[in-house]
Amino acid sequence: MPVNPGVHYLKAKDEYEEAIGDENKLRCLQKMLSLCPKHKSSETLQKEIKTKIAKLKYSTKKEKEAKKSGFQKITFRKEGAASIALVGTVNSGKSTLLKKLTKAKVRIASYPFTTKKPEVGVLDYKGIKIQIIEIPAIVENFSSTEDSKALLGIIKSCDLIIFLFNEPSEKTILDRELSSIKIKKIIYIEKENIKEKIWSNLNLIKVYTKEPGKPKAFPPVALEKKSKIKDLAGHVHKDFIKKFRYARVWGKSAKFKGMQCGLNHVLKDDDIVELHLR
């Protein structure tokens, strides 16, 4: 007997895959478990969900214990389609930009060193979740400060760095202190559309899927630039490549609307793909 999870379960699963943060993921998993069919064929699926719930409960418990004890080391987990580091000098507007991009609840003040530890928010760019991390202010001889090793490790793990500074001399400090980091860096300019600037500087495209006779699904899927239909098919479901017949594509990569394509067709930003299976 097949699992047949149902529409509500599949919606809950989509919410889980889009969720960022342990508590949000845990809430989605619990919802998935409650909606999962209860019969012999679904026992493996139920076990997988319960295992994920147990692991998340353990990690959130440890985090709360660390906060309660007063000892909390700097921790960071990459989530979302990409991670962006906001790096700047003292009072350069990092917290203001983080709040503008993500609506994160951050402390903003006119005095120096308001940010003591990395602050994290999530930018929703047309359905794509992008993690934004505000790094505490970069100062002269930053590498010799107490938390520099951990903070530099976070910056190095990101996909893009946004520089914020007040004077050209401060830009020189940022360049010098982060000279060993080879990740792409852009400068925040207030009058520019920063969300579009971020997206255009990431190595990503967004692709929409659709079912025959239906409009495109939302949210889109984030893929690396030059990804092919086989990358999209594998992202949607691990069995889709084996079952693949053909795809129909609408958008910049198609010569005409609904163009029939194979697995090696290279996709472009905002393409719409209809997968047909055997």
Secondary structure per residue as TSV (DSSP state, phi and psi in degrees):
chain	resnum	aa	ss	phi	psi
A	1	M	-	360.0	128.2
A	2	P	-	-69.7	162.0
A	3	V	-	-67.5	-44.0
A	4	N	-	46.6	67.6
A	5	P	-	-67.0	-24.5
A	6	G	-	92.0	160.9
A	7	V	H	-63.5	-43.9
A	8	H	H	-65.3	-37.8
A	9	Y	H	-65.4	-45.4
A	10	L	H	-62.5	-36.3
A	11	K	H	-65.6	-41.4
A	12	A	H	-64.3	-36.7
A	13	K	H	-64.8	-41.3
A	14	D	H	-62.1	-40.5
A	15	E	H	-63.1	-39.3
A	16	Y	H	-63.4	-44.3
A	17	E	H	-67.2	-25.7
A	18	E	H	-91.2	-15.2
A	19	A	-	-67.1	144.1
A	20	I	-	-125.1	129.8
A	21	G	S	103.2	140.6
A	22	D	H	-59.8	-42.1
A	23	E	H	-66.0	-39.6
A	24	N	H	-67.2	-41.6
A	25	K	H	-63.6	-41.7
A	26	L	H	-61.9	-43.3
A	27	R	H	-61.7	-40.9
A	28	C	H	-68.1	-40.2
A	29	L	H	-64.1	-40.3
A	30	Q	H	-64.2	-36.9
A	31	K	H	-66.5	-42.2
A	32	M	H	-60.0	-43.1
A	33	L	H	-63.5	-39.8
A	34	S	H	-68.8	-27.3
A	35	L	H	-95.1	-10.3
A	36	C	S	-69.0	133.0
A	37	P	-	-56.9	143.7
A	38	K	-	-107.5	84.6
A	39	H	S	-149.8	175.2
A	40	K	G	-59.0	-39.2
A	41	S	G	-67.5	-19.1
A	42	S	G	-99.6	5.1
A	43	E	H	-60.3	-40.6
A	44	T	H	-64.7	-42.9
A	45	L	H	-63.3	-43.8
A	46	Q	H	-60.5	-41.3
A	47	K	H	-63.4	-41.9
A	48	E	H	-61.2	-43.7
A	49	I	H	-65.1	-43.8
A	50	K	H	-63.0	-36.9
A	51	T	H	-65.2	-43.0
A	52	K	H	-63.8	-39.9
A	53	I	H	-61.9	-45.0
A	54	A	H	-61.5	-42.8
A	55	K	H	-65.2	-41.8
A	56	L	H	-68.8	-38.9
A	57	K	H	-61.2	-39.7
A	58	Y	H	-65.7	-46.4
A	59	S	H	-66.8	-39.6
A	60	T	H	-69.4	-34.0
A	61	K	H	-64.0	-44.9
A	62	K	H	-63.8	-37.9
A	63	E	H	-66.2	-42.3
A	64	K	H	-66.5	-37.5
A	65	E	H	-64.1	-38.9
A	66	A	H	-64.8	-41.4
A	67	K	H	-65.5	-40.8
A	68	K	H	-66.4	-36.5
A	69	S	H	-76.9	-11.3
A	70	G	T	89.3	-3.9
A	71	F	-	-111.3	118.4
A	72	Q	-	-142.0	104.4
A	73	K	-	-71.3	164.0
A	74	I	-	-74.5	118.7
A	75	T	-	-122.9	153.8
A	76	F	-	-155.0	134.7
A	77	R	-	-130.2	123.1
A	78	K	-	-67.6	131.7
A	79	E	-	-143.1	159.6
A	80	G	B	84.8	-175.3
A	81	A	S	-75.1	-26.1
A	82	A	E	-159.5	162.1
A	83	S	E	-123.7	133.0
A	84	I	E	-119.8	131.4
A	85	A	E	-100.1	126.9
A	86	L	E	-91.6	111.5
A	87	V	E	-122.3	126.9
A	88	G	E	-159.3	175.8
A	89	T	S	-85.7	-177.8
A	90	V	T	-62.1	133.0
A	91	N	T	53.5	42.7
A	92	S	S	-96.7	-1.3
A	93	G	S	97.7	19.2
A	94	K	H	-62.7	-46.6
A	95	S	H	-65.7	-38.1
A	96	T	H	-63.1	-42.6
A	97	L	H	-67.6	-40.8
A	98	L	H	-59.1	-44.7
A	99	K	H	-65.3	-39.5
A	100	K	H	-63.2	-41.2
A	101	L	H	-79.4	-34.4
A	102	T	H	-125.1	-9.7
A	103	K	-	63.1	21.0
A	104	A	-	-65.0	146.4
A	105	K	-	-85.3	97.2
A	106	V	-	-122.0	155.2
A	107	R	-	-83.0	125.2
A	108	I	-	-121.8	125.8
A	109	A	-	-147.2	162.7
A	110	S	S	-85.0	-13.2
A	111	Y	S	-88.1	158.0
A	112	P	S	-67.2	156.5
A	113	F	-	57.4	42.9
A	114	T	-	-64.7	-39.8
A	115	T	-	-85.8	115.2
A	116	K	-	-96.1	-26.1
A	117	K	S	-141.5	164.8
A	118	P	-	-58.9	135.4
A	119	E	E	-110.0	138.8
A	120	V	E	-122.9	138.2
A	121	G	E	-140.2	173.2
A	122	V	E	-123.9	121.3
A	123	L	E	-88.9	126.5
A	124	D	E	-98.3	102.9
A	125	Y	E	-103.3	96.4
A	126	K	T	53.1	37.8
A	127	G	T	98.2	-12.7
A	128	I	E	-92.1	126.9
A	129	K	E	-87.5	123.4
A	130	I	E	-123.6	126.2
A	131	Q	E	-82.4	129.6
A	132	I	E	-115.8	126.0
A	133	I	E	-118.6	120.2
A	134	E	E	-88.4	121.0
A	135	I	-	-93.0	137.7
A	136	P	-	-53.4	157.2
A	137	A	-	-53.4	138.8
A	138	I	-	-89.5	129.5
A	139	V	-	-125.1	174.1
A	140	E	T	-57.7	138.8
A	141	N	T	57.5	39.5
A	142	F	G	-56.4	-36.1
A	143	S	G	-63.4	-17.1
A	144	S	G	-95.3	-1.0
A	145	T	S	-77.5	164.1
A	146	E	T	-57.3	-47.8
A	147	D	T	-100.0	12.4
A	148	S	H	-60.1	-40.1
A	149	K	H	-61.7	-45.9
A	150	A	H	-67.0	-42.0
A	151	L	H	-69.2	-39.3
A	152	L	H	-65.4	-34.1
A	153	G	H	-63.0	-40.0
A	154	I	H	-64.7	-46.8
A	155	I	H	-59.7	-43.1
A	156	K	H	-64.8	-25.9
A	157	S	H	-82.4	-8.9
A	158	C	S	-81.4	166.3
A	159	D	S	-97.3	-15.5
A	160	L	E	-160.0	146.6
A	161	I	E	-119.9	133.8
A	162	I	E	-109.3	121.2
A	163	F	E	-88.4	134.0
A	164	L	E	-128.3	132.3
A	165	F	-	-157.6	164.9
A	166	N	S	-100.3	-37.7
A	167	E	S	-128.1	155.4
A	168	P	H	-55.4	-33.2
A	169	S	H	-64.1	-30.2
A	170	E	H	-72.2	-33.1
A	171	K	H	-61.5	-37.3
A	172	T	H	-62.2	-39.1
A	173	I	H	-63.7	-45.7
A	174	L	H	-61.9	-45.0
A	175	D	H	-60.1	-43.3
A	176	R	H	-69.7	-45.7
A	177	E	H	-72.4	-23.6
A	178	L	T	-113.6	24.4
A	179	S	T	-62.6	-25.6
A	180	S	T	-82.4	-9.1
A	181	I	-	-95.6	120.6
A	182	K	-	-98.3	9.4
A	183	I	S	-70.4	149.7
A	184	K	-	-59.6	135.2
A	185	K	E	-122.4	138.0
A	186	I	E	-127.3	158.6
A	187	I	E	-103.9	132.7
A	188	Y	-	-76.7	123.7
A	189	I	-	-120.5	120.8
A	190	E	T	-56.1	-37.6
A	191	K	T	-76.9	-14.1
A	192	E	S	-79.8	157.9
A	193	N	-	-80.0	97.3
A	194	I	H	-67.5	-32.0
A	195	K	H	-65.0	-44.2
A	196	E	H	-66.7	-36.8
A	197	K	H	-64.7	-40.6
A	198	I	H	-61.2	-50.3
A	199	W	H	-62.1	-41.9
A	200	S	H	-68.7	-19.5
A	201	N	T	-99.9	1.1
A	202	L	S	-93.6	152.4
A	203	N	S	-86.5	53.6
A	204	L	E	-133.3	155.3
A	205	I	E	-129.9	157.3
A	206	K	E	-113.0	132.3
A	207	V	E	-127.4	135.2
A	208	Y	E	-99.6	142.8
A	209	T	E	-103.9	158.5
A	210	K	E	-151.1	156.5
A	211	E	-	-99.8	152.4
A	212	P	T	-53.9	132.5
A	213	G	T	77.3	5.5
A	214	K	S	-124.2	159.0
A	215	P	-	-71.5	168.9
A	216	K	B	-62.2	147.0
A	217	A	-	-82.8	153.9
A	218	F	S	-130.7	138.1
A	219	P	S	-82.0	166.8
A	220	P	-	-74.6	172.9
A	221	V	E	-101.7	134.9
A	222	A	E	-91.7	126.7
A	223	L	E	-131.2	158.7
A	224	E	E	-68.4	150.6
A	225	K	T	-57.5	146.2
A	226	K	T	71.1	14.9
A	227	S	-	-67.2	153.8
A	228	K	B	-109.8	173.3
A	229	I	H	-60.0	-34.1
A	230	K	H	-64.4	-30.8
A	231	D	H	-68.1	-41.1
A	232	L	H	-65.3	-46.2
A	233	A	H	-59.4	-43.9
A	234	G	H	-66.1	-32.0
A	235	H	H	-69.3	-40.2
A	236	V	H	-66.9	-46.6
A	237	H	-	-160.9	139.2
A	238	K	T	-63.1	-23.3
A	239	D	T	-90.8	-6.9
A	240	F	H	-68.1	-28.7
A	241	I	H	-68.6	-41.8
A	242	K	H	-66.0	-34.6
A	243	K	H	-92.6	-0.1
A	244	F	E	-63.4	133.7
A	245	R	E	-105.9	-59.9
A	246	Y	E	-164.9	172.7
A	247	A	E	-131.0	152.3
A	248	R	E	-111.7	136.2
A	249	V	E	-126.0	135.1
A	250	W	E	-118.8	137.0
A	251	G	S	133.5	-164.5
A	252	K	T	-63.1	-29.7
A	253	S	T	-85.5	-9.1
A	254	A	-	-97.2	139.1
A	255	K	S	-73.0	-25.6
A	256	F	S	-152.9	163.3
A	257	K	T	-63.0	131.9
A	258	G	T	73.0	25.8
A	259	M	E	-59.3	131.9
A	260	Q	E	-80.4	129.8
A	261	C	E	-135.7	161.7
A	262	G	-	-102.9	-174.7
A	263	L	T	-63.4	-27.6
A	264	N	T	-92.3	8.1
A	265	H	-	-68.1	127.8
A	266	V	B	-83.9	128.4
A	267	L	-	-91.8	159.4
A	268	K	-	-128.5	166.4
A	269	D	T	-57.0	133.9
A	270	D	T	75.0	10.0
A	271	D	-	-61.9	151.0
A	272	I	E	-116.3	127.4
A	273	V	E	-124.1	129.8
A	274	E	E	-110.0	112.1
A	275	L	E	-89.8	131.0
A	276	H	E	-114.4	129.3
A	277	L	E	-115.9	161.0
A	278	R	-	-75.8	360.0
